[in-house]
Amino acid sequence: QVQLVESGGGLVQAGGSLRLSCAASGRTFSTYTMGWFRHAPGKEREFVATITWSERSTYYADSVKGRFTISRDNAKNTVYLQLSSMKPEDTAVYFCAATGRKYYSGGNYYSSDVYDYWGQGTQVTVSS
């Protein structure tokens, strides 16, 4: 069982930056691939980024590529999402998620269905 707690959300102006954190419980954090998703009002939940358990690979949605960076610190059981050059359309509740499944194709991690554990979310609001 893994419990995830996000933090770091808030209100920021367009062009600004935020760093989201997701702290995980348990001693097997390093075996989990971690992802970030977001859910904006009136829209479906959207994949944002993922970092594999081995830290060898990261994947990003096209909408955030070059602006957001996912990283992890296994010693602290924490995954981060650095949001930069933010836009009003980045406004959403951001969720972190964990999966113990291993895939050769990173594309599998784009689907929320493969994640077994979810945090409660943190609100990010970008003003224009």
C-alpha positions in Angstrom: 0.0 0.0 0.0 1.3 3.5 -0.9 -0.1 6.7 0.3 0.6 9.9 -1.7 0.4 13.5 -0.5 0.8 16.4 -2.9 1.8 19.9 -1.9 3.1 23.1 -3.5 0.0 24.3 -5.4 -1.2 27.8 -5.4 -1.9 30.9 -7.4 0.7 32.2 -9.9 0.7 34.7 -12.7 1.2 33.6 -16.3 4.8 33.1 -17.1 5.6 32.2 -13.5 6.7 29.0 -11.9 5.7 26.5 -9.2 7.2 23.3 -7.8 4.8 20.6 -6.8 5.9 17.8 -4.5 4.4 14.4 -3.8 5.5 12.6 -0.7 5.0 8.8 -0.7 4.8 6.4 2.3 6.4 3.0 2.3 9.8 1.5 1.8 9.4 0.5 -1.8 9.0 3.9 -3.4 12.0 3.3 -5.7 10.2 0.4 -7.3 7.3 2.6 -8.5 6.9 4.6 -11.6 5.4 7.9 -10.7 3.1 10.1 -12.8 1.5 13.5 -12.6 -2.0 14.1 -14.0 -4.3 17.1 -14.0 -8.0 17.7 -14.0 -9.4 21.0 -15.1 -13.1 21.9 -14.7 -15.2 20.7 -17.6 -12.3 18.6 -19.0 -11.2 15.0 -18.7 -8.3 14.1 -16.5 -5.1 14.6 -18.5 -1.7 13.0 -18.4 1.1 15.5 -17.6 4.4 13.6 -17.0 5.9 10.4 -15.7 9.2 9.2 -14.5 10.0 5.5 -14.5 11.1 3.6 -11.4 14.6 3.3 -12.8 14.8 7.0 -13.4 16.0 6.3 -16.8 13.1 7.7 -18.6 10.7 10.6 -18.4 7.7 11.3 -20.6 5.7 14.4 -21.1 2.4 15.5 -22.6 3.0 17.7 -25.7 1.2 20.5 -24.0 3.8 20.8 -21.2 7.0 19.5 -23.0 9.8 22.0 -22.5 8.0 23.8 -19.7 7.5 21.2 -17.0 10.1 18.9 -15.5 9.5 15.7 -13.5 12.1 14.4 -11.1 12.3 12.1 -8.1 14.4 11.7 -5.0 14.2 8.1 -3.8 16.0 8.9 -0.6 13.2 11.3 0.3 10.4 9.2 -1.2 9.3 12.2 -3.2 8.5 13.1 -6.7 8.5 16.6 -8.0 7.0 18.5 -10.9 8.6 21.8 -11.8 6.2 24.0 -13.6 7.7 26.9 -15.6 6.4 29.4 -18.2 3.0 28.7 -16.9 -0.1 29.5 -18.9 -3.7 30.0 -17.8 -4.6 26.7 -19.5 -2.4 25.0 -16.9 -5.0 25.8 -14.3 -6.2 22.4 -12.8 -6.0 20.2 -9.8 -2.8 18.2 -10.1 -2.6 14.6 -8.9 0.4 12.4 -8.5 0.0 8.6 -9.0 2.1 5.5 -8.5 2.2 2.2 -10.3 4.3 -0.9 -9.7 3.7 -2.2 -13.2 6.7 -2.4 -15.5 6.4 -1.7 -19.2 8.9 -1.7 -22.0 6.9 0.9 -23.8 6.7 4.2 -22.0 3.5 5.0 -23.8 1.6 2.7 -21.4 2.3 5.2 -18.6 0.2 7.8 -20.3 -3.0 6.0 -19.2 -4.4 6.7 -15.8 -5.7 3.1 -15.8 -2.2 1.7 -15.1 -1.8 3.6 -11.8 -2.8 2.0 -8.6 -2.4 4.7 -6.1 -3.4 8.4 -6.2 -3.0 11.4 -4.1 -5.7 13.9 -3.1 -4.6 16.6 -5.5 -3.3 20.1 -5.2 -4.9 23.1 -6.9 -2.8 25.2 -9.3 -4.3 28.4 -10.7 -2.6 30.6 -13.3 -3.9 34.1 -13.7 -3.6 35.9 -17.0 
